[in-house]
């Protein structure tokens, strides 16, 4: 069994509903996972937009997720730590926690990367993507991805 990441919020490669975007309520979507490999000490989640004009834009950094955890509930608060000692970093908006889709134009892809790690990263809350990437290097046992798409609705435009 391989690591698998799913959500009830949208289908893989489907469109992310507005309530999970900065256009809507900016709620983090519910996530579930299965197939965590033996030897996993913790999990990490990185959500990014590879289609951003300035390069890959980070929307959520979550790390220190206990290996026995099977998901995250919808609407996680923008706090340094979540229940169970789970820590959150700073997204590309400079905020803690989840920052929903808000592409400047067109349709962008949002990639949810879940990593099973052979260690508990020694990272405090509020760190950057670069620091998380550094802590993951050489410690990833498995990775799962979930992709959602989003189109920003300009004021006065009709939703597609």
N, C-alpha and C positions, 0 to 999 in steps of 0.2 A: 504494500500500500504506500503510495507516495503522498507527500504533503499536498493538501488541497484547501483552497480558500474560496469561500462563497459568501453571498449576502442575500437577504430577502428584499433588499432595496432596489436592485436592478439585475438584469441578466448580464453574464459575461459578454462584453462587446456591445452591450445595450446602452441606452441613454440613462443618465443619472437624473432622477427627479429633482425639480427646482428646490424642494425643501432641504436638500443636502448641499446647495450652492450658496454663494454669497448673495445671489439674487433672491434667494428664499430665506429660510430660517438658519442656514449655516450649521445644520445638524450633522454630526458624523454618522455615517450609516452603520447599521448592525453588521457585524462580521462574524463568521463561524469558520473554524478550521478543523481538519481531521488528518490522520496519517502522520502525526508528529513522530519522527524517527527516534529509536532507542538512543540513549546518550544525550538527548537534548536537555540542556540546563536552563535555557530561557529562549524566548522568542522576541523578534523585533519586527516592527511594521514601518514601512516607508511608503508614503503616497506621493507621487510626483506627476508632473505634466511634462512629458518630453517634447511637446509641441509649442512650448512657450517661446516667444520671439527672442528672448534674452538667453535662451538655453534652458536646461531642465529646471523647473520650478517646483520647490518642495511645498506640499500641502499638509503633511502630517508626519511626525516622527514619534514613534511609540517604542519603548525598549524596556528591558527588565520585566517582560511579561513572563510569569511563571510557566514552566513547561506543562503543567497540568491544566492550564487554562484552555478552554475550547472556543473562546470568542470574546468579542467586545459588544456591549449593548449600544443601541442607538443613543446619540446625544451625549457623548462623553464630555464632561466639563473642561474648560480651558484652564486647567490647573497644572501645577508642576507634577503632582503625583495623583494617581488614581488608586482605587481600592486594590489591595494586594501588593502595594509598593511599586506598581507600574509607573514608569516615568515618561514624561513628554518633553520633546525638544521644541525649538522655535521653527516655525514654518517660514516660507519665503515672504510672508507679509510682516515678519518680525514679531509675530504673536505666538504665545504658547498654545499647544494643542492643535486641533483641527482647523484648517482654513479651507472652506469649500471652493469648488470651481468658480472661476470668474474670468474666462479668457477675454482678451481685449477685442477679438473678433473671430468669427468662424467657429468651427467645431474642433475641440481639442480632446485628446485621450488622457485619461487619468489612470495611472497604473498603481495598483495596490500590491506591494511586494511584501510577502511574509517570509521571514527567515527563521529557521530553526538553528540555534547556536549551541556549540559545545561548551559554552561558558556563560557567565553572567557578566555583561559588559560593565566595566568600572567607569560609569558615566553618571554625572549628577544630572538633575533636571535642567531643562532650558538650553541644552547644547545645540550645535549646528549640525547640518547634514554631513559636513566634512568630518566632524568628530565621531559621528555615528558610523560612517563608512570606515573610518580608521579602526574603530573598535570591532567591527564585523570581519575585517580582513583576516583570512586564514581560519575563521571559526564557524563558517556556514556549513551545516550538515545537509540542509535542503532548503529550497526556495519554491514558493508558490506565487502565482500572479493572478490577479483579477483586474480586468480592464473595463472601465466605463467611459462613456463619451458625454460631452456637455457642450451646448451652444449657448453663449451669453445672449441674453435678450436685451437689446438696447432699449432705452426708454422710448415709448411710442411705437415700438415695432411689435409685430404679431409673433406670438410664440409658435415655433415650428413643431 
